[in-house]
C-alpha cells in the first residue's frame, strides 16, 4: 500500500539497516527488489547509506532513532520510507520538500506485549498454572498494547494518497515539540496541516464532520 506506488523501488539498492535476513520484513522486500543490503550485525549501517550508489532506505527503525535517522537522510538527500509508531511527529519533516509523515487510525494499531507482560507471555509455567490470569490480562488490555502505526517518507514520487483516515483519540508526550493537535473527523487531501507559531504543535484540521 505504501512502498509499491511510491517509486522508491526503482533505486538500484535498497538498504534495510535494522532488518536481518529472512525476517518477515526482509522476506517481503525480496519479492519486490533483487538488491537488498540487510542488517548483519553492523549497528552503524544506517549511517552508511550515502556510501551506496543510487540507494533508498526502507525499514522499521528503533523508535528512539527515528527522528535522528530521518533528519540525516533528509540532509543527505537519501530517499526513504520508514515505518514508525505514531507517538510523535517530527516538525522538521513537515518543512522538508517531498517529505512527510502519515498515520493510520488508532483502531488499526499494531499490538505488542509491553511492561511486565513481556516476561510472562509464552511462559509455560504461567500458562499452565495460571491460565485465567493470562485471559484476564488480555481482556483488560494489560497484556498487549496497541500503537497507531504510520510511516515517514522523503524524496519519493509519492502519488498515492490515503483518501480518508479516521482518528478517535491520541495521547502524546507532554513536550511542546512533540505535540500533535488532531481535531475529530475524517482526513483526506483537503485537510489542513500546519505548524502553529504559538504552541509549536502540528495541527491537523478536518473539514469533514
C-alpha positions as CSV (number, residue, x, y, z in Angstrom):
1,X,0.0,0.0,0.0
2,X,2.9,2.4,0.7
3,X,6.1,1.1,-0.9
4,X,5.0,0.0,-4.4
5,X,3.3,3.2,-5.6
6,X,6.0,5.5,-4.0
7,X,8.5,4.8,-6.8
8,X,11.2,4.0,-4.2
9,X,11.8,0.5,-5.6
10,X,13.3,1.8,-8.8
11,X,16.5,2.7,-7.0
12,X,19.4,0.3,-7.6
13,X,20.0,-0.6,-3.9
14,X,17.5,-0.9,-1.1
15,X,19.1,-0.6,2.4
16,X,17.5,-2.3,5.4
17,X,19.9,-1.4,8.2
18,X,17.8,-2.8,11.0
19,X,16.3,-5.9,9.4
20,X,18.0,-9.3,9.4
21,X,18.0,-11.8,6.6
22,X,14.8,-13.8,6.2
23,X,12.8,-12.0,8.8
24,X,9.2,-11.2,7.7
25,X,10.0,-7.7,6.5
26,X,13.1,-8.8,4.6
27,X,11.2,-11.7,3.1
28,X,8.5,-9.4,1.8
29,X,11.1,-6.9,0.5
30,X,12.8,-9.7,-1.5
31,X,9.5,-10.2,-3.5
32,X,9.9,-6.6,-4.9
33,X,13.6,-6.0,-5.2
34,X,16.7,-8.1,-6.0
35,X,19.4,-6.0,-4.5
36,X,18.8,-5.6,-0.8
37,X,21.5,-4.8,1.8
38,X,20.3,-6.0,5.2
39,X,21.5,-6.0,8.8
40,X,24.3,-8.4,9.6
41,X,25.3,-7.1,13.0
42,X,26.7,-3.7,12.0
43,X,24.7,-1.2,14.2
44,X,26.1,1.7,12.3
45,X,24.9,0.5,8.9
46,X,22.1,3.1,8.8
47,X,24.8,5.8,8.9
48,X,26.5,4.5,5.8
49,X,23.6,4.8,3.3
50,X,25.4,7.5,1.4
51,X,28.3,5.1,0.6
52,X,26.0,3.2,-1.8
53,X,25.2,4.3,-5.3
54,X,21.5,5.0,-6.1
55,X,20.3,3.8,-2.7
56,X,17.0,4.1,-0.9
57,X,16.1,3.0,2.6
58,X,13.1,1.0,3.6
59,X,12.9,-0.2,7.2
60,X,11.3,-0.2,10.6
61,X,13.9,1.5,12.8
62,X,14.0,1.7,16.6
63,X,11.7,4.5,17.8
64,X,14.5,6.2,19.7
65,X,16.5,6.7,16.5
66,X,13.6,7.6,14.1
67,X,13.9,11.3,14.2
68,X,17.8,11.2,14.0
69,X,17.7,8.9,11.0
70,X,15.1,10.9,9.2
71,X,17.0,14.2,9.8
72,X,20.2,12.6,8.5
73,X,18.7,11.1,5.4
74,X,16.9,14.4,4.5
75,X,20.1,16.3,4.9
76,X,21.9,13.8,2.7
77,X,19.1,13.6,0.1
78,X,18.6,9.9,0.6
79,X,15.1,8.6,-0.3
80,X,13.5,6.6,2.5
81,X,10.3,5.1,3.8
82,X,10.4,4.3,7.5
83,X,7.7,2.6,9.3
84,X,7.2,4.0,12.8
85,X,4.9,4.3,15.8
86,X,2.6,7.3,15.9
87,X,3.6,8.8,19.2
88,X,5.4,11.8,17.9
89,X,5.5,14.0,14.8
90,X,8.9,15.4,13.9
91,X,8.2,19.0,12.8
92,X,11.3,19.3,10.6
93,X,9.8,16.7,8.2
94,X,6.8,18.9,7.6
95,X,9.0,21.7,6.4
96,X,11.1,19.5,4.1
97,X,10.3,19.2,0.4
98,X,8.9,15.9,-0.8
99,X,8.7,14.6,2.7
100,X,6.0,13.9,5.3
101,X,4.5,11.5,7.9
102,X,1.2,9.8,7.6
103,X,-0.5,7.8,10.4
104,X,-3.2,5.2,10.3
105,X,-6.3,5.1,12.5
106,X,-5.6,4.4,16.1
107,X,-8.1,1.5,15.9
108,X,-5.8,-0.3,13.5
109,X,-2.7,-0.1,15.7
110,X,-0.1,-2.8,15.9
111,X,-0.4,-4.9,19.0
112,X,2.7,-5.8,21.1
113,X,3.5,-7.1,24.5
114,X,4.6,-4.4,26.9
115,X,5.5,-3.8,30.6
116,X,5.7,-7.0,32.7
117,X,3.7,-8.8,30.1
118,X,7.0,-9.3,28.1
119,X,8.2,-11.6,30.9
120,X,5.1,-13.8,31.1
121,X,4.0,-14.1,27.5
122,X,4.8,-17.5,26.3
123,X,5.9,-18.7,29.7
124,X,4.7,-22.3,30.0
125,X,4.7,-22.2,33.8
126,X,2.4,-19.2,33.9
127,X,0.2,-20.6,31.1
128,X,-0.2,-24.0,32.8
129,X,-0.6,-22.8,36.4
130,X,-2.5,-19.5,35.9
131,X,-4.4,-19.7,32.6
132,X,-7.1,-17.4,34.0
133,X,-4.5,-14.7,34.7
134,X,-3.5,-14.6,31.0
135,X,-7.1,-14.3,29.9
136,X,-7.9,-11.5,32.3
137,X,-4.8,-9.5,31.4
138,X,-5.8,-9.8,27.7
139,X,-9.4,-8.8,28.5
140,X,-8.4,-5.6,30.2
141,X,-5.7,-4.8,27.6
142,X,-2.9,-5.1,30.2
143,X,-1.1,-7.9,28.4
144,X,-1.0,-6.1,25.0
145,X,-0.8,-2.5,23.9
146,X,-2.0,-1.1,20.6
147,X,0.1,1.6,19.0
148,X,-1.1,3.6,16.0
149,X,1.2,3.0,13.1
150,X,2.3,5.1,10.2
151,X,5.3,5.9,8.0
152,X,7.6,8.8,7.2
153,X,8.9,9.3,3.7
154,X,11.2,11.6,1.7
155,X,12.2,12.1,-1.9
156,X,9.8,9.6,-3.3
157,X,7.3,10.1,-6.2
158,X,4.6,9.5,-3.6
159,X,1.5,10.0,-5.8
160,X,-0.5,7.5,-3.7
161,X,-2.7,9.2,-1.1
162,X,-4.7,7.9,1.8
163,X,-8.1,9.2,0.9
164,X,-9.5,9.2,4.4
165,X,-8.2,8.3,7.8
166,X,-10.4,8.4,10.8
167,X,-9.0,9.3,14.2
168,X,-10.7,8.8,17.6
169,X,-8.2,9.5,20.4
170,X,-4.5,10.1,20.6
171,X,-2.3,10.5,23.6
172,X,1.1,12.2,23.1
173,X,4.1,13.0,25.2
174,X,3.9,16.3,27.2
175,X,6.7,18.0,25.3
176,X,5.9,21.1,23.3
177,X,8.0,20.0,20.4
178,X,6.2,16.6,20.1
179,X,2.6,17.7,20.4
180,X,0.1,17.0,17.6
181,X,-3.3,18.6,17.7
182,X,-5.9,16.5,15.9
183,X,-9.5,17.7,15.6
184,X,-12.0,14.9,15.4
185,X,-13.1,13.9,11.9
186,X,-12.1,12.4,8.7
187,X,-8.8,13.4,7.0
188,X,-8.0,13.5,3.3
189,X,-6.0,15.5,0.8
190,X,-8.2,18.6,1.5
191,X,-7.4,18.6,5.2
192,X,-5.2,21.5,6.5
193,X,-1.8,20.6,8.1
194,X,0.3,23.3,9.6
195,X,2.7,24.1,12.5
196,X,1.2,26.7,14.8
197,X,3.6,29.5,15.6
198,X,2.2,30.0,19.1
199,X,2.1,26.5,20.6
200,X,4.6,24.9,18.2
201,X,2.3,21.9,17.6
202,X,1.5,20.3,14.3
203,X,-2.2,20.8,13.6
204,X,-4.4,18.6,11.5
205,X,-7.7,20.2,10.8
206,X,-10.6,18.1,9.4
207,X,-13.3,19.9,7.4
208,X,-15.5,16.7,7.4
209,X,-17.9,16.1,10.3
